[in-house]
Amino acid sequence: MEPFKRGKIPRETETHEELHNRVENLRNEVSELRKELLRISEESKEVEKENESLVEELIEKYGEESIADLISKNPSAP
């Protein structure tokens, strides 16, 4: 029975190390995904601001009635 226990311990240790490595890899991946999400969120806000600015410019140039269809398709428009 003793050799069986000795043979099992390295496998458990190896499994523990593998799980530890996997946890570290997943933590790193989560960190990178959070960074990417933040970057995309900031980029989205910039695009929204640019879009609002363009809609305002169109309103000034052509009048709100002329671009009513465009405004109705853009919920964030003024």
matplotlib code that plots the C-alpha trace (Angstrom):
import matplotlib.pyplot as plt

x = [0.0, 2.9, 4.2, 0.7, 0.6, 4.1, 3.1, 0.0, 1.6, 3.6, 0.5, -1.4, 1.5, 1.6, -2.1, -1.9, 0.9, -1.1, -4.2, -2.1, -0.6, -4.1, -5.4, -2.5, -3.1, -6.8, -6.1, -3.8, -6.4, -9.1, -6.7, -6.0, -9.8, -10.6, -8.0, -9.4, -13.0, -11.9, -10.1, -13.2, -15.5, -13.4, -13.2, -17.0, -17.5, -15.3, -17.2, -20.5, -19.2, -18.0, -21.3, -23.2, -20.9, -21.6, -25.3, -25.2, -23.2, -25.7, -28.6, -26.8, -26.1, -29.3, -31.9, -33.4, -36.3, -34.0, -32.2, -35.2, -34.8, -31.2, -32.0, -34.8, -32.4, -29.9, -31.3, -28.4, -29.0, -30.1]
y = [0.0, 2.3, 2.5, 3.5, 6.5, 7.5, 7.3, 9.4, 12.3, 13.6, 13.4, 15.5, 18.0, 18.2, 18.7, 21.4, 23.2, 22.9, 24.4, 27.2, 28.0, 27.9, 30.3, 32.7, 32.5, 33.2, 36.1, 37.6, 37.1, 38.8, 41.7, 42.1, 41.8, 44.5, 46.8, 46.1, 46.7, 50.0, 51.1, 50.1, 51.9, 55.1, 54.8, 54.4, 57.6, 59.5, 58.3, 59.3, 62.8, 63.1, 61.8, 64.4, 67.1, 66.1, 66.0, 69.5, 70.7, 69.2, 70.9, 74.2, 73.8, 72.2, 72.7, 70.1, 69.4, 68.5, 65.9, 64.7, 61.1, 61.0, 62.4, 59.8, 57.0, 58.4, 58.3, 60.3, 63.2, 66.6]
z = [0.0, 0.7, -2.9, -4.1, -1.7, -2.8, -6.5, -5.9, -4.1, -7.1, -9.2, -6.7, -6.5, -10.2, -10.4, -7.7, -9.7, -12.9, -11.2, -9.7, -13.2, -14.7, -12.0, -12.7, -16.4, -15.9, -13.6, -16.3, -19.0, -16.9, -16.2, -20.0, -20.8, -18.2, -19.8, -23.3, -22.1, -20.5, -23.7, -25.9, -23.5, -23.7, -27.4, -27.6, -25.5, -27.9, -30.9, -29.3, -28.6, -32.2, -33.5, -31.3, -32.6, -36.2, -35.7, -34.1, -37.1, -39.5, -37.6, -37.8, -41.5, -42.8, -40.0, -37.7, -40.0, -42.9, -40.9, -38.8, -40.2, -39.1, -35.7, -35.1, -35.8, -33.3, -29.7, -28.3, -30.6, -29.2]

ax = plt.figure().add_subplot(projection="3d")
ax.plot(x, y, z, "-o")
ax.set_aspect("equal")
plt.show()
